[in-house]
Amino acid sequence: MSGFQKVALAALVFVVMLIFVGAIVRVSGAGMGCPDWPKCYGQYIPPMSVEELDTSLLDIDKFKEKAEKHGRDPDAITEESIVAEFNAVHTWTEFINRLFSLPIGIFTMLTFIMSLWWLKKRPAVTIGAFLAVLLVGINAWMGAKIVYSGLRPGTITTHMALAILLMCVQTFVVWAAAEKKWAIKYSSSGNTLRWVAVTAFLFILLEGVMGSQVREVTDALKKSHGNAPRIEWVAELEHTWMYLVHRSFSWVVLLSAIAFYVLSGQKREGGRGWHEHVILGIVLAQMVLGLVLSQVGILAVVQVLHIGLSSILACVFFHWLLGAFNREKTA
């Protein structure tokens, strides 16, 4: 890989890592660990304990404006109430989540600057790098909106969808900057394979969107059933149509992934590569994790793996599609 590709890949890796960290924030209920933005409790480095919390640095007016927007009595927001809600574990969990965004911004901007060398040779690389910068900026803005919306439903799903789009763009930049772009060779009847792959990929994206909306419901359940056994959350989820559709649609995803895997062995020259094995492996792992969530309970560690693996699956599958649509059919 060239130096440029390594920088672009570093940006992508940090986005994947941030999705895992963000998943930890969500399942731990630490999403409001830093109730203000870009500072955290009025400080660039948040306090380690409530005793270190400097209330003189708090912008109480902003806290009151935020409370009023969400139907809370702004007069109830005082220095004392803010101190009472302070949770050091949640604060530092959310703060670490924010720290991971720094290398993403640095490497993404560096990728764009370096991509200017490709402007005449391969303008698509520069355009992709610029789009990545734009998406990082939008996601940063969305992060602030999420904080000030009080984790309003819909904002988190949008945030996740934009992150997946960002990873796809970054994957394209890494792939397109190769001296000889990677391509998949397949037989003259390989078009069937390509379009089965596109269908499976779209199914995976749709399942991911529904899964994110289900996780918004579990966020609400954590607030209302925090001390209850997590298996009881499943009973609550089964009363929501989104959860039932998400659970049932997972079988459609599995069948499409199996069809893709079988056709790859038949149509791809040289047989299946690591992409196909990883794609089917992650889909199977997601099915197992889904069964654990539905039969054992909404376990935090399983939720994190479920969210994180979906991002890796999207990257790998999109990279495969780039290779599949980058060549002319061979006889």
Phi, psi and chi 1 to 4 in degrees:
 res  aa     phi    psi   chi1   chi2   chi3   chi4
   1 MET       -  144.7  -64.6 -177.6   70.1      -
   2 SER   -75.4  167.1   65.6      -      -      -
   3 GLY   -60.6  -38.1      -      -      -      -
   4 PHE   -62.7  -45.2  171.3   76.5      -      -
   5 GLN   -62.9  -37.0  -73.8  179.1  -67.0      -
   6 LYS   -65.3  -39.2  -69.8  177.5 -179.4  177.4
   7 VAL   -66.1  -44.7  171.1      -      -      -
   8 ALA   -63.6  -38.6      -      -      -      -
   9 LEU   -66.9  -36.8 -179.5   60.8      -      -
  10 ALA   -60.8  -41.1      -      -      -      -
  11 ALA   -61.2  -42.2      -      -      -      -
  12 LEU   -64.8  -44.6  172.0   59.9      -      -
  13 VAL   -60.7  -41.4  169.2      -      -      -
  14 PHE   -67.4  -31.6  -87.3  107.5      -      -
  15 VAL   -66.1  -43.6  171.3      -      -      -
  16 VAL   -61.2  -43.8  173.9      -      -      -
  17 MET   -62.2  -39.2  -68.0  172.0   64.2      -
  18 LEU   -64.7  -34.7 -178.6   61.7      -      -
  19 ILE   -64.5  -40.6  -72.8  177.3      -      -
  20 PHE   -63.1  -46.4  -86.0   94.9      -      -
  21 VAL   -64.0  -41.9  175.2      -      -      -
  22 GLY   -61.5  -35.4      -      -      -      -
  23 ALA   -65.0  -38.1      -      -      -      -
  24 ILE   -63.1  -40.1  -66.0  172.4      -      -
  25 VAL   -60.1  -44.4  169.7      -      -      -
  26 ARG   -66.9  -49.0  -70.5 -172.5   63.5  178.4
  27 VAL   -71.8  -22.9  -58.2      -      -      -
  28 SER   -86.2   -8.0   64.1      -      -      -
  29 GLY    74.7   23.3      -      -      -      -
  30 ALA   -96.2   14.4      -      -      -      -
  31 GLY   -59.6  -28.2      -      -      -      -
  32 MET  -107.7   24.2  -66.7  -57.4  -66.6      -
  33 GLY   -61.2  -30.2      -      -      -      -
  34 CYS  -116.9   98.9  -69.9      -      -      -
  35 PRO   -75.0   -7.6   28.0  -34.5      -      -
  36 ASP  -123.0  169.3   47.4  -14.7      -      -
  37 TRP  -154.0  139.7 -168.2   92.6      -      -
  38 PRO   -82.4  -14.7   30.2  -35.0      -      -
  39 LYS   -77.7  171.6  -65.3 -177.9  180.0  179.9
  40 CYS  -127.1  110.5 -175.9      -      -      -
  41 TYR    55.6   40.8  -78.1  100.2      -      -
  42 GLY    74.8    7.5      -      -      -      -
  43 GLN  -128.7  150.2  -57.2  178.1   46.4      -
  44 TYR   -73.6  -33.2  -71.8  107.6      -      -
  45 ILE  -114.6  112.3  -55.1  -64.1      -      -
  46 PRO   -67.8  159.9   25.6  -34.8      -      -
  47 PRO   -68.4  152.0   24.0  -33.6      -      -
  48 MET   -86.2  -20.5  -62.4  -71.6  -67.8      -
  49 SER  -149.3  166.2   65.2      -      -      -
  50 VAL   -64.8  -26.9   68.5      -      -      -
  51 GLU   -67.5  -25.8  -70.3   77.1   19.3      -
  52 GLU   -89.2   -3.0  -63.9  178.9    9.6      -
  53 LEU   -73.3  117.1 -178.3   58.6      -      -
  54 ASP   -95.3  100.7 -173.5   -7.5      -      -
  55 THR   -67.1  -19.1   56.0      -      -      -
  56 SER   -69.0  -17.5   66.0      -      -      -
  57 LEU   -89.3   -6.8  -62.0  175.8      -      -
  58 LEU   -80.9  135.2  -59.3  176.6      -      -
  59 ASP   -90.6   86.8 -169.0  -23.6      -      -
  60 ILE   -59.8  -35.6  -57.7  -61.8      -      -
  61 ASP   -60.6  -40.2  -70.3  -23.8      -      -
  62 LYS   -66.7  -39.2  -76.5 -171.3  176.4 -178.9
  63 PHE   -62.5  -39.0  -80.6   82.8      -      -
  64 LYS   -69.3  -39.2  -71.7 -173.3  175.5 -176.7
  65 GLU   -62.1  -42.5  -72.1  176.3   10.8      -
  66 LYS   -63.5  -44.1  177.0 -179.0  171.9 -177.0
  67 ALA   -62.3  -40.9      -      -      -      -
  68 GLU   -65.2  -37.0 -170.6  172.5   13.3      -
  69 LYS   -63.0  -26.5  -73.1  179.8 -180.0  178.5
  70 HIS  -110.8   25.0  -58.2  -70.2      -      -
  71 GLY    78.9    8.9      -      -      -      -
  72 ARG   -92.3  154.5  -65.1  178.3   60.9 -174.2
  73 ASP   -72.5  113.4 -178.9    8.4      -      -
  74 PRO   -63.5  -25.8   20.6  -31.4      -      -
  75 ASP   -69.3  -18.2  -66.6  -28.7      -      -
  76 ALA   -80.7  -10.6      -      -      -      -
  77 ILE   -87.5  111.2  -54.9  -60.8      -      -
  78 THR  -132.9  171.6   63.3      -      -      -
  79 GLU   -58.1  -37.8  -68.8 -176.5   -0.5      -
  80 GLU   -66.4  -42.3  -69.1   74.1   18.6      -
  81 SER   -67.6  -35.8   67.7      -      -      -
  82 ILE   -67.0  -42.2  -65.5  173.4      -      -
  83 VAL   -63.5  -39.7  170.1      -      -      -
  84 ALA   -64.7  -29.6      -      -      -      -
  85 GLU   -87.4   -5.2  -65.9  173.9   -1.8      -
  86 PHE   -65.8  132.8  176.8   79.2      -      -
  87 ASN  -134.9  109.9 -177.7  -48.1      -      -
  88 ALA   -60.2  -40.6      -      -      -      -
  89 VAL   -63.8  -46.7  174.0      -      -      -
  90 HIS   -64.3  -39.9  -75.0  179.9      -      -
  91 THR   -62.2  -46.7  -65.3      -      -      -
  92 TRP   -76.1  -27.5  -86.1   86.8      -      -
  93 THR   -63.4  -46.7  -58.5      -      -      -
  94 GLU   -68.6  -36.7  168.3   59.4   14.2      -
  95 PHE   -65.3  -41.6 -178.4   65.9      -      -
  96 ILE   -63.4  -37.8  -68.8  172.3      -      -
  97 ASN   -57.7  -43.8  177.5   48.5      -      -
  98 ARG   -67.6  -35.6  -67.7 -175.6 -178.1 -174.8
  99 LEU   -62.0  -33.9  -74.4 -179.1      -      -
 100 PHE   -65.7  -20.3  -93.8   86.1      -      -
 101 SER   -74.0  -20.8   65.0      -      -      -
 102 LEU   -64.1  -53.6  -67.6  176.9      -      -
 103 PRO   -63.6  -28.1   18.5  -30.8      -      -
 104 ILE   -62.5  -47.3  -68.2  173.9      -      -
 105 GLY   -61.8  -43.2      -      -      -      -
 106 ILE   -64.9  -51.6  -67.5  171.2      -      -
 107 PHE   -69.2  -33.5  -79.6  110.3      -      -
 108 THR   -68.2  -42.3  -57.5      -      -      -
 109 MET   -66.4  -40.5 -176.7   57.6   69.5      -
 110 LEU   -63.8  -38.5 -173.9   57.6      -      -
 111 THR   -60.1  -44.1  -61.5      -      -      -
 112 PHE   -64.3  -44.0  171.1   65.5      -      -
 113 ILE   -60.6  -45.5  -66.4  172.2      -      -
 114 MET   -68.5  -27.6  -65.2  174.1   68.6      -
 115 SER   -70.6  -16.5   75.3      -      -      -
 116 LEU   -62.0  -24.8  -64.4  175.6      -      -
 117 TRP   -65.5  -25.4 -176.5   81.9      -      -
 118 TRP   -90.0   -1.3  -68.2   86.2      -      -
 119 LEU   -55.8  -44.3 -173.7   56.0      -      -
 120 LYS   -84.8  -34.9  -68.5 -176.0  177.6 -180.0
 121 LYS   -74.4  -50.0 -175.3  178.5 -179.9 -178.2
 122 ARG  -142.2   85.1  -72.9 -175.7 -168.2  167.8
 123 PRO   -59.8  -24.4   18.4  -31.1      -      -
 124 ALA   -62.2  -31.7      -      -      -      -
 125 VAL   -65.7  -46.2  173.4      -      -      -
 126 THR   -65.0  -42.5  -53.6      -      -      -
 127 ILE   -61.8  -43.1  -67.3  171.3      -      -
 128 GLY   -62.7  -42.2      -      -      -      -
 129 ALA   -64.8  -39.0      -      -      -      -
 130 PHE   -66.6  -40.8  174.4   73.9      -      -
 131 LEU   -62.7  -36.4 -177.5   56.7      -      -
 132 ALA   -62.9  -42.7      -      -      -      -
 133 VAL   -60.3  -43.7  172.0      -      -      -
 134 LEU   -61.8  -43.8 -170.4   62.3      -      -
 135 LEU   -67.3  -37.0  -74.1  169.3      -      -
 136 VAL   -62.2  -43.1  167.7      -      -      -
 137 GLY   -63.3  -42.8      -      -      -      -
 138 ILE   -64.2  -40.9  -66.8  172.9      -      -
 139 ASN   -67.2  -35.5 -101.6  -33.8      -      -
 140 ALA   -64.1  -42.2      -      -      -      -
 141 TRP   -63.1  -40.7  174.7   77.8      -      -
 142 MET   -63.5  -36.0  -80.7  -65.9  -60.2      -
 143 GLY   -60.7  -41.4      -      -      -      -
 144 ALA   -66.5  -40.3      -      -      -      -
 145 LYS   -62.4  -38.0  -67.8  -70.9  -71.2 -177.0
 146 ILE   -63.3  -43.5  -72.3  172.5      -      -
 147 VAL   -62.4  -49.0  169.8      -      -      -
 148 TYR   -79.0  -10.0  -73.7  115.4      -      -
 149 SER   -91.3   -5.1   70.8      -      -      -
 150 GLY    69.1   36.7      -      -      -      -
 151 LEU    62.1   44.2  -53.9 -178.5      -      -
 152 ARG   -59.9  135.1 -178.7 -176.1  -59.5  167.5
 153 PRO   -55.3  139.4  -26.1   35.0      -      -
 154 GLY   100.7  -38.2      -      -      -      -
 155 THR   -68.3  -36.7   56.6      -      -      -
 156 ILE   -71.6  -39.6  -61.0  176.0      -      -
 157 THR   -61.9  -43.0  -62.6      -      -      -
 158 THR   -61.9  -42.0  -56.3      -      -      -
 159 HIS   -59.4  -44.0 -163.2   45.1      -      -
 160 MET   -68.1  -41.9 -177.3   66.4  178.8      -
 161 ALA   -61.9  -41.5      -      -      -      -
 162 LEU   -66.0  -34.0  -72.7  172.2      -      -
 163 ALA   -66.4  -41.4      -      -      -      -
 164 ILE   -63.5  -42.0  -63.5  -63.8      -      -
 165 LEU   -61.4  -42.1  177.6   58.5      -      -
 166 LEU   -59.5  -44.6  170.8   60.9      -      -
 167 MET   -63.9  -38.4  -72.3 -169.6  -61.4      -
 168 CYS   -64.5  -41.4  -71.6      -      -      -
 169 VAL   -63.9  -44.0  170.4      -      -      -
 170 GLN   -65.0  -38.0  -69.1  172.8  -39.6      -
 171 THR   -61.4  -41.7  -60.1      -      -      -
 172 PHE   -61.8  -43.6  167.6   78.6      -      -
 173 VAL   -61.6  -44.5  170.7      -      -      -
 174 VAL   -62.6  -45.1  174.8      -      -      -
 175 TRP   -67.4  -45.1  170.1   81.2      -      -
 176 ALA   -71.1  -19.8      -      -      -      -
 177 ALA   -87.0    1.1      -      -      -      -
 178 ALA   -71.4  147.6      -      -      -      -
 179 GLU   -58.5  -42.6  -77.6  -62.1  -37.9      -
 180 LYS  -126.0  108.2 -176.0  178.0 -179.2 -179.0
 181 LYS   -63.6  134.7  -69.7 -177.1  -74.1 -172.5
 182 TRP   -62.7  137.8  175.2   73.4      -      -
 183 ALA  -139.9  152.7      -      -      -      -
 184 ILE  -102.0  131.9  -67.1  174.4      -      -
 185 LYS   -99.6  136.8  -65.3 -178.0  178.6 -179.0
 186 TYR  -147.5  170.8   45.7   83.8      -      -
 187 SER   -72.3  173.8   65.1      -      -      -
 188 SER   -63.5  -20.2   57.0      -      -      -
 189 SER   -96.0   20.0   58.4      -      -      -
 190 GLY   -72.5  -10.7      -      -      -      -
 191 ASN   -58.5  -34.5  -87.9  -21.9      -      -
 192 THR   -59.5  -44.2  -57.6      -      -      -
 193 LEU   -60.6  -45.1  168.9   61.5      -      -
 194 ARG   -61.3  -44.1  -66.8 -160.2  -56.4 -179.1
 195 TRP   -79.0  -26.9  -68.0  112.5      -      -
 196 VAL   -65.4  -38.7  166.1      -      -      -
 197 ALA   -64.6  -43.4      -      -      -      -
 198 VAL   -60.5  -44.2  168.9      -      -      -
 199 THR   -61.5  -45.9  -58.3      -      -      -
 200 ALA   -62.7  -39.8      -      -      -      -
 201 PHE   -64.0  -43.3 -179.3   67.6      -      -
 202 LEU   -65.8  -37.8  -68.0  176.1      -      -
 203 PHE   -61.4  -40.9  -76.9  164.1      -      -
 204 ILE   -64.5  -42.3  -72.8  169.3      -      -
 205 LEU   -63.9  -42.9  -66.8 -177.8      -      -
 206 LEU   -63.1  -42.6  178.1   58.5      -      -
 207 GLU   -63.2  -35.6 -179.6   74.2  -13.8      -
 208 GLY   -66.2  -40.8      -      -      -      -
 209 VAL   -63.1  -45.6  170.5      -      -      -
 210 MET   -64.2  -38.4  -69.9 -169.3  -69.2      -
 211 GLY   -62.8  -38.3      -      -      -      -
 212 SER   -65.5  -36.9 -172.9      -      -      -
 213 GLN   -70.0  -34.3  -68.6 -178.0  -40.0      -
 214 VAL   -64.2  -38.7  169.6      -      -      -
 215 ARG   -66.9  -29.1  -74.7 -172.1  -70.0  -86.5
 216 GLU   -64.0  -36.0  -71.8 -173.6   -1.6      -
 217 VAL   -67.0  -41.1  177.6      -      -      -
 218 THR   -66.6  -30.2   62.7      -      -      -
 219 ASP   -61.0  -42.5  -69.5  -16.5      -      -
 220 ALA   -66.9  -37.9      -      -      -      -
 221 LEU   -66.3  -33.8  -71.4  174.0      -      -
 222 LYS   -62.8  -37.0 -178.1  173.5  178.4   61.0
 223 LYS   -70.1  -40.1  -66.2  178.7 -178.5  177.5
 224 SER   -91.0  -22.1   58.7      -      -      -
 225 HIS  -127.7   36.2  -61.6   67.3      -      -
 226 GLY   -54.1  -39.0      -      -      -      -
 227 ASN   -95.1   -4.1  -63.8  -37.7      -      -
 228 ALA   -81.4  151.8      -      -      -      -
 229 PRO   -56.6  139.6  -23.6   33.8      -      -
 230 ARG   -68.5  -17.5  -70.7 -172.3  170.3 -131.0
 231 ILE   -66.5  -25.8 -171.6   60.9      -      -
 232 GLU   -70.1  -23.5  -65.2 -178.0    7.5      -
 233 TRP   -63.6  -35.0  -64.8   14.6      -      -
 234 VAL   -61.9  -42.0  178.7      -      -      -
 235 ALA   -59.3  -37.8      -      -      -      -
 236 GLU   -68.6  -41.7  -65.3  -81.9   -8.2      -
 237 LEU   -63.6  -34.1  -75.7  172.1      -      -
 238 GLU   -68.2   -6.2  -72.1  179.2  -15.3      -
 239 HIS   -93.3    1.3  -71.3   89.8      -      -
 240 THR  -109.0  134.6   63.0      -      -      -
 241 TRP   -67.2  -32.5   69.1  -90.3      -      -
 242 MET   -63.3  -42.0 -177.4   58.3   70.6      -
 243 TYR   -63.9  -43.5  172.0   74.7      -      -
 244 LEU   -64.4  -40.9  -64.2  176.1      -      -
 245 VAL   -67.3  -43.8  173.8      -      -      -
 246 HIS   -59.1  -44.7  174.1   64.9      -      -
 247 ARG   -66.0  -44.0 -173.2  176.0   64.2 -177.8
 248 SER   -70.8  -38.1  -60.3      -      -      -
 249 PHE   -68.0  -18.9 -164.8   73.0      -      -
 250 SER   -60.7  -29.8   63.8      -      -      -
 251 TRP   -70.3  -33.5  -67.4  100.7      -      -
 252 VAL   -64.4  -43.1  176.6      -      -      -
 253 VAL   -61.2  -44.8  173.1      -      -      -
 254 LEU   -61.1  -47.4  176.0   60.4      -      -
 255 LEU   -63.0  -39.8  -69.4  174.9      -      -
 256 SER   -67.6  -35.5   64.8      -      -      -
 257 ALA   -68.3  -38.7      -      -      -      -
 258 ILE   -65.7  -43.0  -68.3  174.0      -      -
 259 ALA   -60.3  -42.6      -      -      -      -
 260 PHE   -61.9  -43.4  162.1   73.2      -      -
 261 TYR   -64.5  -45.0 -172.9   81.2      -      -
 262 VAL   -65.3  -46.5  171.6      -      -      -
 263 LEU   -63.5  -34.8  -81.4  173.8      -      -
 264 SER   -60.2  -40.2  -66.4      -      -      -
 265 GLY   -67.2  -26.2      -      -      -      -
 266 GLN   -90.3  -36.4  -62.1  172.0   -9.4      -
 267 LYS  -102.7  -26.1  -55.2  -65.7 -175.6 -177.8
 268 ARG   -82.5  130.4 -179.2  173.9  176.0  179.2
 269 GLU   -64.6  130.5  -69.7 -172.8    3.5      -
 270 GLY    85.1   -0.3      -      -      -      -
 271 GLY    84.1 -173.4      -      -      -      -
 272 ARG   -67.6  147.9  -55.9  179.4 -170.3   95.5
 273 GLY  -107.1 -169.3      -      -      -      -
 274 TRP   -67.2  -28.1   67.4  -92.4      -      -
 275 HIS   -57.7  -49.5  -70.3   78.1      -      -
 276 GLU   -62.0  -41.4  -69.6   87.7   -9.9      -
 277 HIS   -64.8  -42.9  -62.4  -52.7      -      -
 278 VAL   -66.1  -43.2  169.7      -      -      -
 279 ILE   -60.2  -51.8  -70.8  167.0      -      -
 280 LEU   -66.3  -37.6 -177.3   60.3      -      -
 281 GLY   -61.0  -44.1      -      -      -      -
 282 ILE   -68.8  -39.7  -67.6  179.9      -      -
 283 VAL   -61.2  -43.2  169.8      -      -      -
 284 LEU   -63.9  -42.1  -70.1  171.9      -      -
 285 ALA   -62.0  -39.2      -      -      -      -
 286 GLN   -64.7  -35.8  -68.1  -71.5   64.3      -
 287 MET   -64.7  -42.7  -68.6  -65.0  -68.4      -
 288 VAL   -64.1  -45.2  172.3      -      -      -
 289 LEU   -62.4  -38.9  -66.6  173.6      -      -
 290 GLY   -63.1  -38.9      -      -      -      -
 291 LEU   -65.3  -39.7  -74.1  171.9      -      -
 292 VAL   -61.9  -44.1  172.7      -      -      -
 293 LEU   -63.6  -36.3  -69.5  170.0      -      -
 294 SER   -84.9  -27.6   64.0      -      -      -
 295 GLN  -104.5  -29.8  -58.9  -58.1  -43.8      -
 296 VAL   -99.3  -41.0  179.4      -      -      -
 297 GLY   144.5  167.2      -      -      -      -
 298 ILE   -80.9   75.3  -48.1  -60.4      -      -
 299 LEU   -75.9  136.2  -54.5  178.7      -      -
 300 ALA   -60.4  -48.0      -      -      -      -
 301 VAL   -64.1  -34.6   63.9      -      -      -
 302 VAL   -69.7  -39.0  178.7      -      -      -
 303 GLN   -60.3  -43.4  -81.7 -173.2  -67.7      -
 304 VAL   -61.6  -47.0  171.4      -      -      -
 305 LEU   -63.3  -39.8  -70.4  173.2      -      -
 306 HIS   -61.3  -43.6 -155.1   47.3      -      -
 307 ILE   -71.7  -47.1  -63.7  170.1      -      -
 308 GLY   -64.0  -43.1      -      -      -      -
 309 LEU   -64.8  -31.1  -74.6  176.5      -      -
 310 SER   -63.1  -35.2   66.1      -      -      -
 311 SER   -70.0  -40.2   65.0      -      -      -
 312 ILE   -65.3  -40.8  -64.0  175.2      -      -
 313 LEU   -59.0  -44.5  175.9   59.8      -      -
 314 ALA   -62.1  -42.2      -      -      -      -
 315 CYS   -63.5  -49.9  -79.2      -      -      -
 316 VAL   -62.9  -44.3  173.9      -      -      -
 317 PHE   -67.0  -40.5 -147.1  145.5      -      -
 318 PHE   -64.6  -37.6 -173.7   70.2      -      -
 319 HIS   -63.7  -40.2 -172.6 -105.5      -      -
 320 TRP   -61.3  -43.8 -173.0   95.1      -      -
 321 LEU   -63.0  -37.9  -71.0  171.9      -      -
 322 LEU   -60.1  -43.9  -71.7  172.1      -      -
 323 GLY   -67.7  -35.5      -      -      -      -
 324 ALA   -71.9  -32.7      -      -      -      -
 325 PHE   -97.8   11.8  -79.2   86.8      -      -
 326 ASN  -103.0    9.6  179.9   56.7      -      -
 327 ARG  -138.5  164.3   59.4  169.3  -52.4  -76.6
 328 GLU   -92.4  149.2  -64.4 -176.4    5.2      -
 329 LYS   -61.8  144.6  -66.6 -179.9  -69.8 -174.5
 330 THR  -108.1  152.3   56.9      -      -      -
 331 ALA   -74.4      -      -      -      -      -
